[in-house]
Amino acid sequence: MVSRSQGYAAREFSKQGLKPGELAIISKEAVAPYERPALSKAYLFPESPARLPGFHVCVGSGGERLLPEWYTEKGIELILNTEIVKADITTKSLTSAGGETFNYETLIIATGSTVIRLTDFGVQGADAKNIFYLREIEDADKLYEAIKAKKNGKAVIVGGGYIGLELSAVLKLNNVDVNMVYPEPWCMPRLFTSDIAHFYEGYYANKGVKIIKGTVATGFTANSDGEVKEVKLKDGRVLEADIVVVGVGARPLTTLFKGQVAEEKGGIKTDSFFKTSIPYVYAVGDVATFPLKLYGELRRVEHVDHSRKSAEQAVKAIKASEDGKTVEEYDYLPYFYSRAFDLSWQFYGDNVGESVLFGDNNPESPKVKFGAYWIKDGKVVGAFLEGGTPEENNAIAKIARVQPPAESLDQLAKEGLSFANKI
Ligand SMILES: Cc1cc2nc3c(=O)[nH]c(=O)nc-3n(C[C@H](O)[C@H](O)[C@H](O)COP(=O)(O)OP(=O)(O)OC[C@H]3O[C@@H](n4cnc5c(N)ncnc54)[C@H](O)[C@@H]3O)c2cc1C
């Protein structure tokens, strides 16, 4: 099993009954599975930053914290600092960069994603020092060191998605001067409507984050030490920078298995039990393209809630099939969240069809609470909420699951959260 956040899988195996020596986790990272979302949030806080062992899985979902000793006690082998460079599905073997071979009976592929780099597109100067990407704890350590070394320096954040928004906030908290650059007309366009983005862009501007839209970074200049000094934009502007953080997307790590398992929509195709086209080979988390039952189509989801739940589902299915049984099909309700500054939003369901805003999205408002619904074919299929209480977040989750009919967009806008509370 190649894995990271699949400490969740390990916990489920342990719950279902596991003999010592039956499970191994192989990871190229140096540490036991941890909650990756912490890296762009509390890990970079100026005061009391989160550090391991504080955020090993499964604390992110309110579960037990699995310290390295837990794996030892359970007889689970944690094989760290080990990168798999070759997988052979026919001989059921994995080969590491160090030349070791591992044989398996059942394999769970949980290789996750890797960042898209500006060097992939040949952006001039993109290999300068202090241009950072964020995926693994090692990346976060390097960025943390640079923030400390360039005290009160200048940063340019390239990209206005999850990483861009969370990193701009946390750098600002570190008293860094922040410019955020992205080509789209508003931030997080894959999820946010312009009305939602209006709030965040205004809020960030009030915090002193400068947002430059409608252009991209086309090159970097470095000083004689090779450290980045300037970011050149397509529109001709040049921004000073001591630190650059690039968050322009990720791609699933499927290369090890290319040509060996069926693929679909850029990921490894699975059934509702995360079984691939090959017996005894499962794929979970970011790499899996699975049947999203609620919408009757195959999807890939790059979010932590799905990585946890898909890992648990795969393990339940593996254990059940050993006993000649089956488990219920995966019936996932998409759930994404983010936190930055004092803000916290949640989204459930599908952001398709028409959308309507409710509440007050004025970034100057003293108390922040607003949201949006998405309506398709007369039904509410998605819901977003900033600043919700746990009960309110549960209410919008229920809406996205139940998909109640909506009479009109105006009515939804007027009723806002009370519409969700009625369901
Ligand atoms: C900085 C950051 C913040 C995030 N914040 C949020 C958030 O707030 N909300 C949210 O919903 N989602 C968030 N996500 C997304 C979420 O973390 C991912 O969807 C989730 O981690 C996917 O889990 P996974 O197990 O599929 O893969 P990963 O967590 O990526 O784990 C894959 C592991 O496999 C290892 N690996 C890969 N290839 C090999 C190989 N060949 N040999 C050995 N080991 C290998 C990797 O090193 C890694 O340890 C965030 C992601 C990042 C990077």
The ligand as an SDF file (V2000), in Angstrom:
LIG
                    3D

 53 58  0  0  0  0  0  0  0  0999 V2000
   -1.3660   22.6380    1.4840 C   0  0  0  0  0  0  0  0  0  0  0  0
   -2.6630   21.9210    1.2560 C   0  0  0  0  0  0  0  0  0  0  0  0
   -3.8130   22.3460    1.9170 C   0  0  0  0  0  0  0  0  0  0  0  0
   -5.0380   21.7010    1.7180 C   0  0  0  0  0  0  0  0  0  0  0  0
   -6.1450   22.1400    2.3740 N   0  0  0  0  0  0  0  0  0  0  0  0
   -7.3370   21.5600    2.1480 C   0  0  0  0  0  0  0  0  0  0  0  0
   -8.5160   22.0370    2.7980 C   0  0  0  0  0  0  0  0  0  0  0  0
   -8.4660   23.0170    3.5500 O   0  0  0  0  0  0  0  0  0  0  0  0
   -9.6920   21.4110    2.5490 N   0  0  0  0  0  0  0  0  0  0  0  0
   -9.7710   20.3290    1.7020 C   0  0  0  0  0  0  0  0  0  0  0  0
  -10.8760   19.7980    1.5060 O   0  0  0  0  0  0  0  0  0  0  0  0
   -8.6690   19.8220    1.0770 N   0  0  0  0  0  0  0  0  0  0  0  0
   -7.4560   20.4270    1.2740 C   0  0  0  0  0  0  0  0  0  0  0  0
   -6.3340   19.9540    0.6380 N   0  0  0  0  0  0  0  0  0  0  0  0
   -6.4440   18.7770   -0.2380 C   0  0  0  0  0  0  0  0  0  0  0  0
   -6.2230   17.4680    0.5410 C   0  0  0  0  0  0  0  0  0  0  0  0
   -5.1420   17.6100    1.4190 O   0  0  0  0  0  0  0  0  0  0  0  0
   -5.9960   16.3120   -0.4310 C   0  0  0  0  0  0  0  0  0  0  0  0
   -7.1610   16.1530   -1.2010 O   0  0  0  0  0  0  0  0  0  0  0  0
   -5.6710   15.0120    0.3300 C   0  0  0  0  0  0  0  0  0  0  0  0
   -4.4830   15.1480    1.0570 O   0  0  0  0  0  0  0  0  0  0  0  0
   -5.5540   13.8490   -0.6500 C   0  0  0  0  0  0  0  0  0  0  0  0
   -5.1900   12.7140    0.0440 O   0  0  0  0  0  0  0  0  0  0  0  0
   -4.4570   11.4890   -0.6740 P   0  0  0  0  0  0  0  0  0  0  0  0
   -4.2370   10.4770    0.3790 O   0  0  0  0  0  0  0  0  0  0  0  0
   -5.1730   11.1390   -1.9230 O   0  0  0  0  0  0  0  0  0  0  0  0
   -3.0450   12.0600   -1.1670 O   0  0  0  0  0  0  0  0  0  0  0  0
   -1.9040   12.8570   -0.4280 P   0  0  0  0  0  0  0  0  0  0  0  0
   -2.3720   13.4640    0.8220 O   0  0  0  0  0  0  0  0  0  0  0  0
   -1.2990   13.7480   -1.4720 O   0  0  0  0  0  0  0  0  0  0  0  0
   -0.8580   11.7280   -0.0530 O   0  0  0  0  0  0  0  0  0  0  0  0
   -0.1170   11.0340   -1.0250 C   0  0  0  0  0  0  0  0  0  0  0  0
    1.1580   10.5030   -0.3890 C   0  0  0  0  0  0  0  0  0  0  0  0
    1.7630    9.5620   -1.2640 O   0  0  0  0  0  0  0  0  0  0  0  0
    3.1400    9.8430   -1.3440 C   0  0  0  0  0  0  0  0  0  0  0  0
    3.6240    9.3590   -2.6350 N   0  0  0  0  0  0  0  0  0  0  0  0
    3.2500    9.7930   -3.8570 C   0  0  0  0  0  0  0  0  0  0  0  0
    3.9070    9.1010   -4.7980 N   0  0  0  0  0  0  0  0  0  0  0  0
    4.6820    8.2060   -4.1500 C   0  0  0  0  0  0  0  0  0  0  0  0
    5.5910    7.2130   -4.5740 C   0  0  0  0  0  0  0  0  0  0  0  0
    5.8310    6.9920   -5.8580 N   0  0  0  0  0  0  0  0  0  0  0  0
    6.2250    6.4820   -3.6280 N   0  0  0  0  0  0  0  0  0  0  0  0
    5.9830    6.6790   -2.3150 C   0  0  0  0  0  0  0  0  0  0  0  0
    5.1330    7.6140   -1.8550 N   0  0  0  0  0  0  0  0  0  0  0  0
    4.4950    8.3720   -2.7540 C   0  0  0  0  0  0  0  0  0  0  0  0
    3.2430   11.3500   -1.2090 C   0  0  0  0  0  0  0  0  0  0  0  0
    4.5400   11.7170   -0.8260 O   0  0  0  0  0  0  0  0  0  0  0  0
    2.2020   11.5960   -0.1320 C   0  0  0  0  0  0  0  0  0  0  0  0
    2.7700   11.3970    1.1250 O   0  0  0  0  0  0  0  0  0  0  0  0
   -5.1010   20.5900    0.8190 C   0  0  0  0  0  0  0  0  0  0  0  0
   -3.9430   20.1610    0.1370 C   0  0  0  0  0  0  0  0  0  0  0  0
   -2.7360   20.8190    0.3490 C   0  0  0  0  0  0  0  0  0  0  0  0
   -1.4920   20.3650   -0.3980 C   0  0  0  0  0  0  0  0  0  0  0  0
  1  2  1  0
  2  3  1  0
  2 52  2  0
  3  4  2  0
  4  5  1  0
  4 50  1  0
  5  6  2  0
  6  7  1  0
  6 13  1  0
  7  8  2  0
  7  9  1  0
  9 10  1  0
 10 11  2  0
 10 12  1  0
 12 13  2  0
 13 14  1  0
 14 15  1  0
 14 50  1  0
 15 16  1  0
 16 17  1  0
 16 18  1  0
 18 19  1  0
 18 20  1  0
 20 21  1  0
 20 22  1  0
 22 23  1  0
 23 24  1  0
 24 25  2  0
 24 26  1  0
 24 27  1  0
 27 28  1  0
 28 29  2  0
 28 30  1  0
 28 31  1  0
 31 32  1  0
 32 33  1  0
 33 34  1  0
 33 48  1  0
 34 35  1  0
 35 36  1  0
 35 46  1  0
 36 37  1  0
 36 45  1  0
 37 38  2  0
 38 39  1  0
 39 40  1  0
 39 45  2  0
 40 41  1  0
 40 42  2  0
 42 43  1  0
 43 44  2  0
 44 45  1  0
 46 47  1  0
 46 48  1  0
 48 49  1  0
 50 51  2  0
 51 52  1  0
 52 53  1  0
M  END
$$$$
